[in-house]
Amino acid sequence: MAKIEIKDSPDELGRIAYFLSSNNIKFKVVKDYGNHSTEDAKAYAALIAKFEEVAL
């Protein structure tokens, strides 16, 4: 297994996740335990929840 780390906003991460999903590329969005604003932390949590369903 290999990993790619995306360091950007939740919106950019969401855009990349949609691209991967649309192209049937297996991936997993994981919590990075970074120091994010409350708003960004909620957005990341929503992305994780949304794409966990896709990965299963």
C-alpha distance matrix in Angstrom:
0.0 3.8 6.9 10.3 13.3 16.5 19.7 22.5 24.7 23.9 25.5 23.2 20.1 21.7 22.5 19.0 17.8 20.8 19.8 16.3 18.0 20.8 18.7 16.9 13.4 11.3 10.8 11.9 14.6 14.8 17.9 17.9 21.2 22.8 26.5 27.2 30.5 31.3 31.2 27.7 26.4 27.9 26.4 22.8 23.5 24.8 21.7 19.5 22.0 22.3 18.7 17.9 20.4 18.8 15.4 17.4
3.8 0.0 3.8 7.0 10.1 13.4 16.5 19.4 22.0 21.6 23.2 20.6 17.7 19.9 20.4 16.8 16.3 19.4 18.3 15.1 17.4 20.1 18.1 17.0 13.2 11.7 10.5 11.7 13.6 14.0 16.8 16.2 19.7 20.7 24.4 25.0 28.4 29.6 29.4 25.7 24.8 26.5 24.8 21.3 22.6 23.9 20.7 18.8 21.8 22.0 18.5 18.4 21.1 19.3 16.3 18.9
6.9 3.8 0.0 3.8 6.5 9.8 12.8 15.8 18.3 18.1 19.8 17.3 14.4 16.9 17.7 14.2 13.9 17.3 16.5 13.8 16.2 19.1 17.6 16.9 13.1 11.7 9.3 9.8 10.9 11.1 13.6 12.9 16.5 17.2 20.8 21.3 24.6 25.9 25.7 22.1 21.2 23.1 21.4 17.9 19.4 20.9 17.7 16.1 19.4 19.7 16.5 16.7 19.7 18.2 15.5 18.5
10.3 7.0 3.8 0.0 3.8 6.5 9.8 12.6 15.3 15.5 17.0 14.1 11.7 14.5 14.9 11.4 12.0 15.4 14.4 12.3 15.2 17.8 16.6 16.6 13.0 12.3 9.8 10.4 10.5 11.4 13.6 12.5 16.2 16.2 19.5 19.6 22.8 24.4 23.8 20.0 19.8 21.8 19.7 16.4 18.6 19.9 16.5 15.7 19.2 19.1 16.1 17.1 20.1 18.3 16.3 19.7
13.3 10.1 6.5 3.8 0.0 3.8 6.4 9.6 12.4 13.0 15.0 12.4 10.0 13.4 14.3 11.4 12.2 15.8 15.4 13.9 16.6 19.3 18.7 18.9 15.5 14.8 11.6 11.2 10.0 10.1 11.4 9.7 13.2 12.7 15.8 16.0 19.3 21.1 20.7 16.9 16.8 19.2 17.2 14.0 16.5 18.2 15.1 14.5 18.3 18.6 16.1 17.2 20.5 19.2 17.6 20.9
16.5 13.4 9.8 6.5 3.8 0.0 3.8 6.1 9.0 9.9 11.5 8.7 6.9 10.6 11.3 8.9 10.4 13.8 13.6 13.0 15.7 18.0 18.0 18.7 15.8 15.6 12.4 12.1 10.1 11.0 11.9 10.4 13.7 12.5 15.1 14.5 17.3 19.2 18.3 14.5 15.1 17.3 14.9 12.3 15.4 16.5 13.5 13.8 17.5 17.4 15.4 17.2 20.2 18.9 18.0 21.5
19.7 16.5 12.8 9.8 6.4 3.8 0.0 3.8 7.2 9.3 11.3 9.0 8.2 11.9 12.9 11.5 13.1 16.3 16.4 16.3 18.9 21.0 21.3 22.3 19.5 19.2 15.9 15.0 12.4 12.5 12.3 10.1 12.6 10.5 12.4 11.8 14.6 17.1 16.4 12.7 13.7 16.4 14.3 12.0 15.5 17.0 14.5 15.2 18.9 19.1 17.6 19.5 22.6 21.6 21.0 24.4
22.5 19.4 15.8 12.6 9.6 6.1 3.8 0.0 3.8 6.7 8.1 6.2 6.7 10.0 10.8 10.5 12.5 15.0 15.5 16.3 18.5 20.3 21.1 22.5 20.2 20.2 17.1 16.2 13.2 13.9 13.5 11.9 14.1 11.7 12.8 11.2 13.1 15.6 14.2 10.6 12.6 14.8 12.3 10.9 14.7 15.6 13.4 14.9 18.3 18.2 17.3 19.6 22.4 21.5 21.5 24.9
24.7 22.0 18.3 15.3 12.4 9.0 7.2 3.8 0.0 3.8 5.3 5.3 6.3 8.6 10.0 10.9 12.4 14.4 15.7 16.8 18.4 20.1 21.6 22.9 21.1 21.0 17.9 16.7 13.4 14.2 13.4 12.6 14.3 12.0 12.5 9.9 10.9 12.9 11.0 7.6 10.3 11.9 9.2 8.8 12.6 13.1 11.5 13.7 16.6 16.4 16.3 18.8 21.3 20.7 21.3 24.5
23.9 21.6 18.1 15.5 13.0 9.9 9.3 6.7 3.8 0.0 3.8 5.5 5.0 6.0 8.6 9.9 10.2 12.1 14.2 15.2 16.0 18.0 19.9 20.8 19.3 19.1 16.0 14.4 11.0 12.2 11.7 12.0 13.8 12.4 13.2 10.3 11.1 12.0 9.7 6.5 8.5 9.3 6.0 5.7 9.4 9.4 7.8 10.4 13.0 12.7 12.9 15.5 17.8 17.5 18.4 21.4
25.5 23.2 19.8 17.0 15.0 11.5 11.3 8.1 5.3 3.8 0.0 3.8 5.5 5.0 6.2 8.8 9.8 10.6 12.5 14.4 15.2 16.4 18.6 20.1 19.1 19.5 16.9 16.1 13.1 15.1 15.1 15.6 17.5 16.1 16.7 13.7 13.9 14.7 11.8 9.3 11.9 11.9 8.2 8.9 12.2 11.1 9.3 12.5 14.7 13.4 13.7 16.9 18.6 17.8 19.2 22.3
23.2 20.6 17.3 14.1 12.4 8.7 9.0 6.2 5.3 5.5 3.8 0.0 3.8 5.3 5.0 6.3 8.6 9.9 10.7 12.5 14.2 15.4 16.9 18.7 17.2 18.0 15.4 15.2 12.6 14.8 15.3 15.3 17.8 16.2 17.3 14.8 15.8 17.2 14.7 11.7 14.0 14.7 11.1 10.7 14.2 13.6 11.0 13.6 16.3 15.0 14.3 17.5 19.4 18.0 18.9 22.4
20.1 17.7 14.4 11.7 10.0 6.9 8.2 6.7 6.3 5.0 5.5 3.8 0.0 3.8 5.4 5.2 6.1 8.6 9.9 10.6 12.2 14.1 15.5 16.6 14.8 14.9 12.1 11.5 8.9 11.1 12.1 12.4 15.3 14.4 16.2 14.0 15.6 16.7 14.6 11.3 12.6 13.3 10.0 8.5 11.7 11.5 8.3 10.3 13.4 12.3 11.2 14.1 16.4 15.1 15.6 19.1
21.7 19.9 16.9 14.5 13.4 10.6 11.9 10.0 8.6 6.0 5.0 5.3 3.8 0.0 3.8 5.4 5.0 6.1 8.6 9.8 10.3 12.1 14.2 15.3 14.4 14.6 12.3 11.8 9.5 12.4 13.6 14.8 17.4 16.9 18.5 15.9 16.9 17.2 14.7 12.0 13.2 12.9 9.2 8.7 11.2 9.8 6.6 9.5 11.7 9.8 9.3 12.7 14.3 13.0 14.4 17.6
22.5 20.4 17.7 14.9 14.3 11.3 12.9 10.8 10.0 8.6 6.2 5.0 5.4 3.8 0.0 3.8 5.5 5.2 6.3 8.8 10.0 10.6 12.6 14.5 13.8 15.1 13.4 13.9 12.2 15.4 16.9 17.7 20.5 19.7 21.3 18.7 19.6 20.3 17.6 14.9 16.6 16.4 12.7 12.3 15.0 13.4 10.3 13.1 15.1 12.8 11.8 15.5 16.6 14.6 16.1 19.5
19.0 16.8 14.2 11.4 11.4 8.9 11.5 10.5 10.9 9.9 8.8 6.3 5.2 5.4 3.8 0.0 3.8 5.4 5.0 6.3 8.6 9.9 10.8 12.5 11.0 12.3 10.5 11.6 10.5 13.7 15.8 16.3 19.6 19.0 21.2 19.2 20.8 21.7 19.4 16.3 17.5 17.8 14.3 13.0 15.6 14.7 11.0 12.8 15.4 13.4 11.4 14.7 16.2 13.9 14.5 18.2
17.8 16.3 13.9 12.0 12.2 10.4 13.1 12.5 12.4 10.2 9.8 8.6 6.1 5.0 5.5 3.8 0.0 3.8 5.4 5.1 6.1 8.5 9.9 10.6 9.4 9.9 8.0 8.7 8.0 11.6 14.1 15.5 18.7 18.9 21.2 19.2 20.8 21.2 19.0 16.1 16.6 16.5 13.2 11.6 13.5 12.3 8.5 9.9 12.2 10.0 7.7 11.0 12.4 10.2 10.9 14.5
20.8 19.4 17.3 15.4 15.8 13.8 16.3 15.0 14.4 12.1 10.6 9.9 8.6 6.1 5.2 5.4 3.8 0.0 3.8 5.5 5.1 6.0 8.6 9.9 10.0 11.4 10.6 11.7 11.3 15.0 17.4 19.0 22.1 22.1 24.2 21.9 23.0 23.0 20.4 17.9 18.8 18.0 14.6 13.9 15.5 13.4 10.1 12.2 13.5 10.4 8.8 12.5 12.8 10.2 12.0 15.3
19.8 18.3 16.5 14.4 15.4 13.6 16.4 15.5 15.7 14.2 12.5 10.7 9.9 8.6 6.3 5.0 5.4 3.8 0.0 3.8 5.5 5.2 6.3 8.8 8.6 11.0 10.8 12.9 13.1 16.8 19.4 20.5 23.9 23.7 25.9 23.8 25.2 25.7 23.2 20.4 21.5 21.2 17.7 16.6 18.6 16.9 13.4 15.1 16.8 14.0 11.8 15.1 15.6 12.5 13.6 17.1
16.3 15.1 13.8 12.3 13.9 13.0 16.3 16.3 16.8 15.2 14.4 12.5 10.6 9.8 8.8 6.3 5.1 5.5 3.8 0.0 3.8 5.5 5.2 6.3 5.1 7.3 7.4 10.1 11.1 14.8 17.9 19.1 22.7 23.0 25.6 24.0 25.8 26.2 24.2 21.2 21.6 21.5 18.3 16.6 18.2 16.9 13.2 14.0 15.8 13.4 10.4 13.1 13.9 10.6 10.8 14.4
18.0 17.4 16.2 15.2 16.6 15.7 18.9 18.5 18.4 16.0 15.2 14.2 12.2 10.3 10.0 8.6 6.1 5.1 5.5 3.8 0.0 3.8 5.4 5.2 5.9 7.3 8.0 10.2 11.5 15.2 18.3 20.3 23.6 24.3 26.8 25.0 26.5 26.4 24.2 21.6 21.8 21.0 18.0 16.6 17.5 15.8 12.4 13.1 14.1 11.2 8.5 11.2 11.1 7.5 8.7 11.9
20.8 20.1 19.1 17.8 19.3 18.0 21.0 20.3 20.1 18.0 16.4 15.4 14.1 12.1 10.6 9.9 8.5 6.0 5.2 5.5 3.8 0.0 3.8 5.6 7.7 10.2 11.5 13.9 15.0 18.8 21.8 23.6 26.9 27.3 29.7 27.6 28.8 28.8 26.3 23.8 24.5 23.5 20.3 19.4 20.5 18.3 15.2 16.4 17.2 13.9 11.8 14.7 14.0 10.5 12.1 14.9
18.7 18.1 17.6 16.6 18.7 18.0 21.3 21.1 21.6 19.9 18.6 16.9 15.5 14.2 12.6 10.8 9.9 8.6 6.3 5.2 5.4 3.8 0.0 3.8 5.5 9.0 11.0 14.1 15.9 19.5 22.8 24.2 27.8 28.2 30.8 29.1 30.7 31.0 28.7 25.9 26.5 26.0 22.8 21.4 22.7 21.0 17.5 18.3 19.4 16.5 13.8 16.2 16.0 12.2 12.8 15.7
16.9 17.0 16.9 16.6 18.9 18.7 22.3 22.5 22.9 20.8 20.1 18.7 16.6 15.3 14.5 12.5 10.6 9.9 8.8 6.3 5.2 5.6 3.8 0.0 3.8 6.3 9.2 12.4 14.8 18.3 21.8 23.6 27.1 28.0 30.9 29.4 31.2 31.1 29.2 26.4 26.4 25.8 23.0 21.3 22.0 20.5 17.2 17.2 18.0 15.5 12.4 14.1 13.7 9.9 9.9 12.5
13.4 13.2 13.1 13.0 15.5 15.8 19.5 20.2 21.1 19.3 19.1 17.2 14.8 14.4 13.8 11.0 9.4 10.0 8.6 5.1 5.9 7.7 5.5 3.8 0.0 3.8 6.4 10.0 12.6 15.8 19.4 20.8 24.4 25.3 28.4 27.2 29.4 29.7 28.0 24.9 24.8 24.7 22.0 19.8 20.7 19.9 16.3 16.0 17.5 15.5 12.0 13.5 14.1 10.6 9.5 12.6
11.3 11.7 11.7 12.3 14.8 15.6 19.2 20.2 21.0 19.1 19.5 18.0 14.9 14.6 15.1 12.3 9.9 11.4 11.0 7.3 7.3 10.2 9.0 6.3 3.8 0.0 3.8 7.2 10.4 13.3 17.0 18.7 22.2 23.6 26.8 25.9 28.3 28.3 27.0 24.0 23.3 23.3 21.0 18.4 18.9 18.4 15.1 13.9 15.4 14.1 10.3 10.9 11.9 8.9 6.7 9.8
10.8 10.5 9.3 9.8 11.6 12.4 15.9 17.1 17.9 16.0 16.9 15.4 12.1 12.3 13.4 10.5 8.0 10.6 10.8 7.4 8.0 11.5 11.0 9.2 6.4 3.8 0.0 3.8 6.8 9.6 13.3 14.9 18.5 19.8 23.1 22.3 24.7 24.9 23.8 20.6 19.8 20.2 18.0 15.1 15.8 15.8 12.3 11.0 13.1 12.3 8.6 9.2 11.3 9.1 6.8 10.3
11.9 11.7 9.8 10.4 11.2 12.1 15.0 16.2 16.7 14.4 16.1 15.2 11.5 11.8 13.9 11.6 8.7 11.7 12.9 10.1 10.2 13.9 14.1 12.4 10.0 7.2 3.8 0.0 3.8 6.2 9.9 12.0 15.3 17.0 20.3 19.6 22.0 21.9 21.2 18.2 16.9 17.3 15.6 12.4 12.6 13.2 10.1 7.9 10.3 10.5 7.1 6.9 10.0 9.0 6.6 9.8
14.6 13.6 10.9 10.5 10.0 10.1 12.4 13.2 13.4 11.0 13.1 12.6 8.9 9.5 12.2 10.5 8.0 11.3 13.1 11.1 11.5 15.0 15.9 14.8 12.6 10.4 6.8 3.8 0.0 3.8 7.0 9.2 12.4 13.8 16.8 15.9 18.2 18.2 17.5 14.4 13.1 13.7 12.1 8.7 9.4 10.3 7.3 5.3 8.7 9.3 6.8 7.4 10.8 10.5 9.3 12.2
14.8 14.0 11.1 11.4 10.1 11.0 12.5 13.9 14.2 12.2 15.1 14.8 11.1 12.4 15.4 13.7 11.6 15.0 16.8 14.8 15.2 18.8 19.5 18.3 15.8 13.3 9.6 6.2 3.8 0.0 3.8 6.3 9.2 11.3 14.6 14.3 17.0 17.0 17.1 14.1 12.0 13.3 12.6 8.8 9.0 11.2 9.2 6.4 9.7 11.5 9.7 9.2 12.9 13.4 11.7 14.1
17.9 16.8 13.6 13.6 11.4 11.9 12.3 13.5 13.4 11.7 15.1 15.3 12.1 13.6 16.9 15.8 14.1 17.4 19.4 17.9 18.3 21.8 22.8 21.8 19.4 17.0 13.3 9.9 7.0 3.8 0.0 3.8 5.7 8.1 11.2 11.2 14.0 14.0 14.6 11.8 9.3 11.1 11.3 7.6 7.6 10.9 9.9 7.5 10.6 13.0 12.2 11.7 15.3 16.4 15.1 17.1
17.9 16.2 12.9 12.5 9.7 10.4 10.1 11.9 12.6 12.0 15.6 15.3 12.4 14.8 17.7 16.3 15.5 19.0 20.5 19.1 20.3 23.6 24.2 23.6 20.8 18.7 14.9 12.0 9.2 6.3 3.8 0.0 3.8 5.3 9.0 9.8 13.3 14.2 15.2 12.1 10.1 12.9 12.9 9.4 10.5 13.7 12.5 10.8 14.1 16.3 15.2 15.1 18.8 19.4 18.0 20.3
21.2 19.7 16.5 16.2 13.2 13.7 12.6 14.1 14.3 13.8 17.5 17.8 15.3 17.4 20.5 19.6 18.7 22.1 23.9 22.7 23.6 26.9 27.8 27.1 24.4 22.2 18.5 15.3 12.4 9.2 5.7 3.8 0.0 3.8 6.8 8.4 11.7 12.5 14.4 11.9 9.3 12.4 13.5 10.5 11.0 14.7 14.4 12.8 15.5 18.2 17.8 17.3 20.9 22.0 20.8 22.7
22.8 20.7 17.2 16.2 12.7 12.5 10.5 11.7 12.0 12.4 16.1 16.2 14.4 16.9 19.7 19.0 18.9 22.1 23.7 23.0 24.3 27.3 28.2 28.0 25.3 23.6 19.8 17.0 13.8 11.3 8.1 5.3 3.8 0.0 3.8 5.8 9.5 11.3 13.1 10.4 8.8 12.5 13.1 10.6 12.2 15.6 15.1 14.4 17.4 19.6 19.2 19.5 23.0 23.7 22.8 25.1
26.5 24.4 20.8 19.5 15.8 15.1 12.4 12.8 12.5 13.2 16.7 17.3 16.2 18.5 21.3 21.2 21.2 24.2 25.9 25.6 26.8 29.7 30.8 30.9 28.4 26.8 23.1 20.3 16.8 14.6 11.2 9.0 6.8 3.8 0.0 3.8 6.9 9.3 11.5 9.6 8.6 12.3 13.4 11.9 13.5 16.6 16.8 16.6 19.3 21.4 21.6 22.1 25.4 26.3 25.8 28.0
27.2 25.0 21.3 19.6 16.0 14.5 11.8 11.2 9.9 10.3 13.7 14.8 14.0 15.9 18.7 19.2 19.2 21.9 23.8 24.0 25.0 27.6 29.1 29.4 27.2 25.9 22.3 19.6 15.9 14.3 11.2 9.8 8.4 5.8 3.8 0.0 3.8 6.4 7.9 5.9 5.7 9.3 10.1 9.4 11.4 14.0 14.4 14.9 17.4 19.2 19.8 20.7 23.7 24.6 24.6 26.9
30.5 28.4 24.6 22.8 19.3 17.3 14.6 13.1 10.9 11.1 13.9 15.8 15.6 16.9 19.6 20.8 20.8 23.0 25.2 25.8 26.5 28.8 30.7 31.2 29.4 28.3 24.7 22.0 18.2 17.0 14.0 13.3 11.7 9.5 6.9 3.8 0.0 3.8 5.4 5.2 6.1 8.6 9.8 10.5 12.2 14.2 15.3 16.4 18.3 19.9 21.1 22.3 24.9 26.0 26.4 28.7
31.3 29.6 25.9 24.4 21.1 19.2 17.1 15.6 12.9 12.0 14.7 17.2 16.7 17.2 20.3 21.7 21.2 23.0 25.7 26.2 26.4 28.8 31.0 31.1 29.7 28.3 24.9 21.9 18.2 17.0 14.0 14.2 12.5 11.3 9.3 6.4 3.8 0.0 3.8 5.6 5.1 6.3 8.7 10.0 10.6 12.4 14.4 15.4 16.6 18.4 20.2 21.0 23.4 24.9 25.6 27.4
31.2 29.4 25.7 23.8 20.7 18.3 16.4 14.2 11.0 9.7 11.8 14.7 14.6 14.7 17.6 19.4 19.0 20.4 23.2 24.2 24.2 26.3 28.7 29.2 28.0 27.0 23.8 21.2 17.5 17.1 14.6 15.2 14.4 13.1 11.5 7.9 5.4 3.8 0.0 3.8 5.5 5.3 6.3 8.8 10.0 10.8 12.6 14.5 15.5 16.7 18.6 20.1 22.1 23.3 24.5 26.5
27.7 25.7 22.1 20.0 16.9 14.5 12.7 10.6 7.6 6.5 9.3 11.7 11.3 12.0 14.9 16.3 16.1 17.9 20.4 21.2 21.6 23.8 25.9 26.4 24.9 24.0 20.6 18.2 14.4 14.1 11.8 12.1 11.9 10.4 9.6 5.9 5.2 5.6 3.8 0.0 3.8 5.4 4.9 6.1 8.5 9.7 10.5 12.3 14.2 15.2 16.5 18.1 20.5 21.3 22.1 24.5
26.4 24.8 21.2 19.8 16.8 15.1 13.7 12.6 10.3 8.5 11.9 14.0 12.6 13.2 16.6 17.5 16.6 18.8 21.5 21.6 21.8 24.5 26.5 26.4 24.8 23.3 19.8 16.9 13.1 12.0 9.3 10.1 9.3 8.8 8.6 5.7 6.1 5.1 5.5 3.8 0.0 3.8 5.4 5.1 6.2 8.6 9.9 10.6 12.3 14.2 15.5 16.4 19.0 20.3 20.7 22.8
27.9 26.5 23.1 21.8 19.2 17.3 16.4 14.8 11.9 9.3 11.9 14.7 13.3 12.9 16.4 17.8 16.5 18.0 21.2 21.5 21.0 23.5 26.0 25.8 24.7 23.3 20.2 17.3 13.7 13.3 11.1 12.9 12.4 12.5 12.3 9.3 8.6 6.3 5.3 5.4 3.8 0.0 3.8 5.5 5.0 6.2 8.7 9.9 10.5 12.2 14.3 15.3 17.3 19.0 20.0 21.7
26.4 24.8 21.4 19.7 17.2 14.9 14.3 12.3 9.2 6.0 8.2 11.1 10.0 9.2 12.7 14.3 13.2 14.6 17.7 18.3 18.0 20.3 22.8 23.0 22.0 21.0 18.0 15.6 12.1 12.6 11.3 12.9 13.5 13.1 13.4 10.1 9.8 8.7 6.3 4.9 5.4 3.8 0.0 3.8 5.4 5.1 6.3 8.7 10.0 10.5 12.4 14.2 16.1 17.0 18.3 20.5
22.8 21.3 17.9 16.4 14.0 12.3 12.0 10.9 8.8 5.7 8.9 10.7 8.5 8.7 12.3 13.0 11.6 13.9 16.6 16.6 16.6 19.4 21.4 21.3 19.8 18.4 15.1 12.4 8.7 8.8 7.6 9.4 10.5 10.6 11.9 9.4 10.5 10.0 8.8 6.1 5.1 5.5 3.8 0.0 3.8 5.4 5.1 6.2 8.7 9.9 10.6 12.1 14.7 15.5 16.1 18.4
23.5 22.6 19.4 18.6 16.5 15.4 15.5 14.7 12.6 9.4 12.2 14.2 11.7 11.2 15.0 15.6 13.5 15.5 18.6 18.2 17.5 20.5 22.7 22.0 20.7 18.9 15.8 12.6 9.4 9.0 7.6 10.5 11.0 12.2 13.5 11.4 12.2 10.6 10.0 8.5 6.2 5.0 5.4 3.8 0.0 3.8 5.4 5.1 6.2 8.6 10.1 10.5 13.0 14.7 15.3 16.9
24.8 23.9 20.9 19.9 18.2 16.5 17.0 15.6 13.1 9.4 11.1 13.6 11.5 9.8 13.4 14.7 12.3 13.4 16.9 16.9 15.8 18.3 21.0 20.5 19.9 18.4 15.8 13.2 10.3 11.2 10.9 13.7 14.7 15.6 16.6 14.0 14.2 12.4 10.8 9.7 8.6 6.2 5.1 5.4 3.8 0.0 3.8 5.5 5.1 6.1 8.6 9.9 11.4 13.0 14.5 16.1
21.7 20.7 17.7 16.5 15.1 13.5 14.5 13.4 11.5 7.8 9.3 11.0 8.3 6.6 10.3 11.0 8.5 10.1 13.4 13.2 12.4 15.2 17.5 17.2 16.3 15.1 12.3 10.1 7.3 9.2 9.9 12.5 14.4 15.1 16.8 14.4 15.3 14.4 12.6 10.5 9.9 8.7 6.3 5.1 5.4 3.8 0.0 3.8 5.4 5.1 6.1 8.3 10.2 10.8 12.1 14.4
19.5 18.8 16.1 15.7 14.5 13.8 15.2 14.9 13.7 10.4 12.5 13.6 10.3 9.5 13.1 12.8 9.9 12.2 15.1 14.0 13.1 16.4 18.3 17.2 16.0 13.9 11.0 7.9 5.3 6.4 7.5 10.8 12.8 14.4 16.6 14.9 16.4 15.4 14.5 12.3 10.6 9.9 8.7 6.2 5.1 5.5 3.8 0.0 3.8 5.5 5.4 5.9 8.8 10.0 10.3 12.3
22.0 21.8 19.4 19.2 18.3 17.5 18.9 18.3 16.6 13.0 14.7 16.3 13.4 11.7 15.1 15.4 12.2 13.5 16.8 15.8 14.1 17.2 19.4 18.0 17.5 15.4 13.1 10.3 8.7 9.7 10.6 14.1 15.5 17.4 19.3 17.4 18.3 16.6 15.5 14.2 12.3 10.5 10.0 8.7 6.2 5.1 5.4 3.8 0.0 3.8 5.7 5.3 6.9 9.3 10.3 11.3
22.3 22.0 19.7 19.1 18.6 17.4 19.1 18.2 16.4 12.7 13.4 15.0 12.3 9.8 12.8 13.4 10.0 10.4 14.0 13.4 11.2 13.9 16.5 15.5 15.5 14.1 12.3 10.5 9.3 11.5 13.0 16.3 18.2 19.6 21.4 19.2 19.9 18.4 16.7 15.2 14.2 12.2 10.5 9.9 8.6 6.1 5.1 5.5 3.8 0.0 3.8 5.6 5.8 7.1 9.3 10.8
18.7 18.5 16.5 16.1 16.1 15.4 17.6 17.3 16.3 12.9 13.7 14.3 11.2 9.3 11.8 11.4 7.7 8.8 11.8 10.4 8.5 11.8 13.8 12.4 12.0 10.3 8.6 7.1 6.8 9.7 12.2 15.2 17.8 19.2 21.6 19.8 21.1 20.2 18.6 16.5 15.5 14.3 12.4 10.6 10.1 8.6 6.1 5.4 5.7 3.8 0.0 3.8 5.2 4.9 6.2 8.7
17.9 18.4 16.7 17.1 17.2 17.2 19.5 19.6 18.8 15.5 16.9 17.5 14.1 12.7 15.5 14.7 11.0 12.5 15.1 13.1 11.2 14.7 16.2 14.1 13.5 10.9 9.2 6.9 7.4 9.2 11.7 15.1 17.3 19.5 22.1 20.7 22.3 21.0 20.1 18.1 16.4 15.3 14.2 12.1 10.5 9.9 8.3 5.9 5.3 5.6 3.8 0.0 3.8 5.4 5.2 6.4
20.4 21.1 19.7 20.1 20.5 20.2 22.6 22.4 21.3 17.8 18.6 19.4 16.4 14.3 16.6 16.2 12.4 12.8 15.6 13.9 11.1 14.0 16.0 13.7 14.1 11.9 11.3 10.0 10.8 12.9 15.3 18.8 20.9 23.0 25.4 23.7 24.9 23.4 22.1 20.5 19.0 17.3 16.1 14.7 13.0 11.4 10.2 8.8 6.9 5.8 5.2 3.8 0.0 3.8 5.5 5.4
18.8 19.3 18.2 18.3 19.2 18.9 21.6 21.5 20.7 17.5 17.8 18.0 15.1 13.0 14.6 13.9 10.2 10.2 12.5 10.6 7.5 10.5 12.2 9.9 10.6 8.9 9.1 9.0 10.5 13.4 16.4 19.4 22.0 23.7 26.3 24.6 26.0 24.9 23.3 21.3 20.3 19.0 17.0 15.5 14.7 13.0 10.8 10.0 9.3 7.1 4.9 5.4 3.8 0.0 3.8 5.5
15.4 16.3 15.5 16.3 17.6 18.0 21.0 21.5 21.3 18.4 19.2 18.9 15.6 14.4 16.1 14.5 10.9 12.0 13.6 10.8 8.7 12.1 12.8 9.9 9.5 6.7 6.8 6.6 9.3 11.7 15.1 18.0 20.8 22.8 25.8 24.6 26.4 25.6 24.5 22.1 20.7 20.0 18.3 16.1 15.3 14.5 12.1 10.3 10.3 9.3 6.2 5.2 5.5 3.8 0.0 3.8
17.4 18.9 18.5 19.7 20.9 21.5 24.4 24.9 24.5 21.4 22.3 22.4 19.1 17.6 19.5 18.2 14.5 15.3 17.1 14.4 11.9 14.9 15.7 12.5 12.6 9.8 10.3 9.8 12.2 14.1 17.1 20.3 22.7 25.1 28.0 26.9 28.7 27.4 26.5 24.5 22.8 21.7 20.5 18.4 16.9 16.1 14.4 12.3 11.3 10.8 8.7 6.4 5.4 5.5 3.8 0.0
